Amino acid sequence: MSGNDGFAAPTRRHVIGAAAVAACGAALTGCAPAEPGPAIVPPGIKGQVIVKTADVPVGGGKVVSKWKIVITQPKAGVFKAFNASCPHRGCSVGRVADGVIHCPCHGSEFAADSGKCLKGPAEAPLVEYALRVDGDGIVMV
């Protein structure tokens, strides 16, 4: 007992145990889902034209392998950019047709207008990037 408070003084084992619990709690907090926010484009392409608008068909898209990005045009004049890595196993998505982005590895499909997963085995959507149309070019922002 320590003093008149009726509690035992903490032992070294108690202090180490409490520190371990605090560390585990901090680690688990780091695993909590992050607040949604704009996705950061891959290094080296911000502000650059990565594809010409004429190269992206309406209802289709173009995979830019160099940057692992897929650009779609779900409706005339509306362009979207997504990470081209399938969230299932990281394969690069392939063709874009009829408003659907297809992954050739395991058959996952994603909506060309939102990146939403339409068919598994992937369960998560494709990450969307911000872009702007500058003349006849698509620029990552």
For each residue, the residues with C-beta under 8 A, 3 or more apart:
1: 6 7 8 9
2: 5 7 8 9
3:
4:
5: 2
6: 1
7: 1 2
8: 1 2 11
9: 1 2
10: 14 15 18
11: 8 14 15
12: 15 16
13: 16 17
14: 10 11 17 18
15: 10 11 12 18 19
16: 12 13 19 20
17: 13 14 20 21
18: 10 14 15 21 22
19: 15 16 22 23
20: 16 17 23 24
21: 17 18 24 25
22: 18 19 25 26
23: 19 20 26 27
24: 20 21 27 28
25: 21 22 28 29
26: 22 23 29 30
27: 23 24 30 31
28: 24 25 31 32
29: 25 26 32
30: 26 27
31: 27 28
32: 28 29
33:
34: 37
35:
36:
37: 34
38: 130
39: 83 127 128 129 130
40:
41: 45 46 69 129 130 140 141
42: 45 67 68 69
43:
44: 48
45: 41 42 48 50 67 69 140
46: 41 140 141
47: 139 140 141
48: 44 45 139 140
49: 52 134 137 138 139
50: 45 64 67 69 71 138 139 140
51: 55 56 62 64 71 137 138
52: 49 55 56 136 137 138
53: 56 73 79 133 136 137 138
54: 136
55: 51 52 62
56: 51 52 53 60 61 62 71 72 73 79 138
57: 60 61 73
58: 73 75 76
59: 73 74 97 98 99 112
60: 56 57 72 73 95 96 97 98 112
61: 56 57 70 71 72 73 96 101 112
62: 51 55 56 70 71 96
63: 69 70 84 92 93 94 96
64: 50 51 67 68 69 70 71 84
65: 68 84 92
66:
67: 42 45 50 64
68: 42 64 65 83 84 85 92
69: 41 42 45 50 63 64 81 82 83 84 129 140
70: 61 62 63 64 81 82 83 84 93 96 101 126
71: 50 51 56 61 62 64 79 80 81 131 138
72: 56 60 61 79 80 81 82 96 101 112 113
73: 53 56 57 58 59 60 61 76 77 78 79 80 112
74: 59 78 80 99 111 112 113
75: 58 78 113
76: 58 73
77: 73
78: 73 74 75 113
79: 53 56 71 72 73 131 133 138
80: 71 72 73 74 112 113 114 115 128 131
81: 69 70 71 72 128 129 130 131 138 140
82: 69 70 72 101 110 115 126 127 128 129
83: 39 68 69 70 126 127 129
84: 63 64 65 68 69 70 92 93 126
85: 68 90 91 92 93
86: 89 90 91 92 93 103 105 106 108 122 126
87: 90 117 122 123 124 125 126
88: 91 103 105 106 108 120 121 122 123
89: 86 105 106
90: 85 86 87
91: 85 86 88 103 104 105 106
92: 63 65 68 84 85 86
93: 63 70 84 85 86 96 101 102 103 104 110 126
94: 63 102 103 104
95: 60 102 104
96: 60 61 62 63 70 72 93 100 101 102 112
97: 59 60 100 102
98: 59 60
99: 59 74 111 112 113
100: 96 97 109 110 111 112 118
101: 61 70 72 82 93 96 109 110 111 112 115 126
102: 93 94 95 96 97 107 108 109
103: 86 88 91 93 94 106 107 108 109 110 122
104: 91 93 94 95
105: 86 88 89 91 108
106: 86 88 89 91 103 121 122
107: 102 103 119 121
108: 86 88 102 103 105 117 119 120 121 122
109: 100 101 102 103 117 118 119
110: 82 93 100 101 103 115 116 117 118 122 125 126
111: 74 99 100 101 114 115 116 118
112: 59 60 61 72 73 74 80 96 99 100 101
113: 72 74 75 78 80 99
114: 80 111 125 128
115: 80 82 101 110 111 125 126 127 128
116: 110 111 125
117: 87 108 109 110 120 122 123 124 125 126
118: 100 109 110 111
119: 107 108 109
120: 88 108 117 123
121: 88 106 107 108
122: 86 87 88 103 106 108 110 117
123: 87 88 117 120
124: 87 117
125: 87 110 114 115 116 117 128
126: 70 82 83 84 86 87 93 101 110 115 117
127: 39 82 83 115
128: 39 80 81 82 114 115 125
129: 39 41 69 81 82 83 140
130: 38 39 41 81 140 141
131: 71 79 80 81 138 139 140 141
132: 138 139 141
133: 53 79 137 138 139
134: 49 137 138 139
135:
136: 52 53 54
137: 49 51 52 53 133 134
138: 49 50 51 52 53 56 71 79 81 131 132 133 134
139: 47 48 49 50 131 132 133 134
140: 41 45 46 47 48 50 69 81 129 130 131
141: 41 46 47 130 131 132
